[in-house]
Amino acid sequence: MLLLHGHYKFFRRRVAVRNVWCTVCKEPRLAIGIRSLVVIHLFWIPILPVARVTDWACATCGKNPKTNLTVRPASMRWPLVLAGLFVVAGLWALVETLRTGEDALGGKDASMTDGIAGGITLIGFGVLWGYMVQRQLRKTTEFGFDDGKTPVAPLDGSHCPLCGELLLIPGKPRCERCQVDILVN
């Protein structure tokens, strides 16, 4: 059966600006934070609101400033290899038990092997799930990196970088005309 599913982003609005190192432009640039509501759809019909997210876009190129970050291949490889071994071992034990009708470890109690194999397979899938969650959390970290480049000067907080209006309230600068927070650190 064909299921057309995905997500929409509703109620997009600018909420913040800050200086970052854009990995696409390879220059220090102004990034604009755009907050939206993510809604899951099924056959193009919005079903369930899932999250409120802030996406950052470079003011010059329009892309995510962290798009071209290098990924450490070793950090991706070992959790997947470990999880794959657990899944293969668990599935092998289940198939062997079903094929011979007896325990894959040599005994006559097949229910024990089914339980062990199921546990090993669950551990493998758990490691895969944990790895995916860890990668997703790593994606959503703040821009506090310099990526080996020249440090990016923070915004001074005296003027709005979008409209140029003078900001009167010290502390946490906010432009009331643009309705954005000016992130200075």
N, C-alpha and C positions, 0 to 999 in steps of 0.2 A: 504494500500500500504506500502510496506517495504522500508524504507529509511535508508541506511547505511551512517551515518555521524559521524564526529568527528573533531579532529585537529591533525596536524603534527607540529613538531618543526624542523625547518631547520636552517642551518648555525650556529650550536652550537659552541661556543668558550669560553675559559676561559677569564674572564675580570678582576677579582679581587680576593683577598684573605684577610681573617681576622680571628682573634681568636674569638670563640664563645663558649657558653655552649651548648654541644650537649645533647639533651634530650633523645636520643637513647642510646648513650654510657655512659651517666651520668658523663661526664668528660669534662674539657676544651679541645677543639680541634680546628684544623685549618679548616676553611670552605672555599670552593672554589665557586666563583660566575660564573655561566655559562649562557651567554646571548644567546638567540635564537629568531628566528622569528616564531611566531605562525600563522599557515595557516589553515583555515577551509577546510575540504574536504567533498565531496559528492560522494559516491560510489568509494572511494579511489582516486579520482581525485582532486588535490588541486585546490581550487576555489578562495579564497579571503584571503590575508594577513590581520591579525587582530591586532596583537600587537607584540612589541619587549619586551620580559620579561627576567629577570635575576633570575634563580633558584639557590639556595644555596645548596651545598652538603658537608657533613662532609668528610674530607680527609681520615678518618679511616674506617667508616662504609658505606659511600656512600649515606646515606639517608639524607633527609632534617633535619637540626639540630633542627627545631621546631616541629617535628612530634608528639612527645608525650606531648605537652603542655596540661594542664588541661583546660577544658572549663567550665565557670560558667553556670550551668544549668538555673538559674533564668534569665540570660540575653537572653537565647534562648526562654524561655517559654512564657513570657508575650506578646511580639510583635506578636507571632503566635496565641495566644489565642484571642487577640484583633482583628487581621485581620480575623480570622475564624468567630468570632461573626458578624463582619460587612458583610462578604460574606454570611453567613447563613441568616441574617436578610434581606439583599437585595434580595436574591434568594427566600426566603419565600414570600416576598411582591409581587414579580413578578409572582410566581406560583399561589398565592391566587387571584391576579387580573385576570390571565388567566382562572382560574377555575370558578370563580363566574361571571366574566364579569363586575364587578363593582370594585370600589376603595377599596383596602384592609383596608383603614382607615374609611370606612363606607359611603363614598360619591359616587356619580354617575360618577365622572370624572376619568376614569381609566388612562388617559394619565398623570395626575399629579402623581399618584402612580408609574407608570412606570418610570417617571423621577426621583422620590425620590429613588425608589428601585435601579435603575441603578446607581445613584450617590452613594448610600451606598455601593453597590457592587464594584464600582470603587475605593472608599476610601479603602475598604478592600484589593483589589488587589494592590493598591498603597502602603499600609503599608507593604504588603508582599514583593513587589519589593524593597522598601526602606530598609527593613530588610536584604534582600539578598545582596544589594549593600553595606550596612554597614558591613556585615560579610566578604564580599570579600575585602573591604578596610582594615579591621582589619587583614586579613590574610597577606596582603602585607606590613605590617609595618616592620621596620628595627629590627635588633637583639639587640636593646638597652635594653634588660631585663636581670635580673639576676636570675629570677625564684626562688628566695629564696635560691640560692646556693652561693658558694664562688665566689667573683668577678673574672672575667676573665682578666688576664693581657693582655694588647694590644700588638701588634707586635711592635718591636722597630724601624723598618724602615731602619736599616743599612744593612741588608742582605735579599735577596729574600728567603722566606721559602720553595719555590719549588725547585730551582736550587742551592741556596747557594751563588749566585753571589753578590758581593759587590755593593751596590747602591750608586752612586756618587752624585746624585742631591738631596739636602735636600728640605724640604717643603712637597710636595706631592710625596712620593716615588713611583717609577714605575720601574719594571724590564723590560728592553728592550729585553732581551733574551726570557723570557716567555710571554711577551706582556700582563702583568697583573698589575693592581694597587694594592699597598700594603696599605690596610686601617688600620691606626694605632690608631684610636680612636673608 
